[in-house]
Amino acid sequence: MSQAASTLSEASPSNRLALAALILGGAAIGGSPIFVRLSEVGPMATAFWRVALALIPIFIVSLMKKNAGPKPQSLSDYGMLILPGVMLSLDLAAWHLSLTMTSVANATLLANLAPVFVTVIAFVFFGARISGVFLFGLALALAGVVVLKGGPAAIGNGDLSGDGIAMIAAFFYACYILAIGRLRSRFDTIRIMMWSTASAAIFIFPIGFFYEGQMLPASLYGWSILFGLAFISHAGGQAAITYALAYLPPAFSSLTLLLQPVIAAILAWGLLNEAIGTMQALGAAVVLAGIMVARASPVQV
């Protein structure tokens, strides 16, 4: 993955565009908790419609695209294209379940530990080179997320089993990021999105159907929420992230996605009238500072 291994300090046009796409993708996904909160169906059914409806714009774009790049040539290729979808379905199922078992603050905070898992997996399995500067930036960004969510005292306010499931969600999202990162050296964004999104929908449907039963929203408003979640948070957000991973190291990309709780807090303030206090503003600033520090010395896989 030679492109992803290039340092961000080179500031090529591709890297700048990829960084912009990554930030926009993180912002789009950051709005997903708002859609989930407003959804008329359960968390698992919401997760299913998030990926199932997202296939519509992804399929349309694939038809419009003249050159979708290399096609899979072997069973191994097909398996690697399906793998991110499996990881994503497990991530969404675990995170949505954790939202029903622990506090929203805990679930969001712990689910955003994905950069820790990405860094550890990249180091252990892919021989990634990790600098002290990157680790400091990672620690700073994670500290900012803790502050954003109310400080260390807030961590003890949830159910421990729910907290554990949120951490499992973080692990699966880290696997998703790494799987996408490895694929981007070979396949086009739209092809990866089509396969991963379709496989995620297939794997998460039985979870929603058997766990909750009620899969259909009761009103047009309920459908509009699901379409917004699918089109904005998944089709838009994940496509932007998948594109960015062709040019940026997965560990740095996952770190930048810590912007998601910052965006979620801002949207909750604007749409749900949830106040942003001094602690939340300070936490957001610390997250941004950590990302900027880590940007100076990204992990190379």
Secondary structure, 3 states (H helix, E strand, C coil): CHHHHCCHHHCCHHHHHHHHHHHHHHHHHHCHHHHHHHCCCCHHHHHHHHHHHHHHHHHHHHHHCCCCCCCCCCHHHHHHHHHHHHHHHHHHHHHHHHHCCCCHHHHHHHHCCHHHHHHHHHHHHHCCECCHHHHHHHHHHHHHHHHHCCCHHHHHHCCHHHHHHHHHHHHHHHHHHHHHHHHCCCCCHHHHHHHHHHHHHHHHHHHHHHHCCCCCCCCHHHHHHHHHHHHHHHHHHHHHHHHHCCCCCHHHHHHHCCHHHHHHHHHHHHHCCCCCCHHHHHHHHHHHHHHHHHHCCCCEC
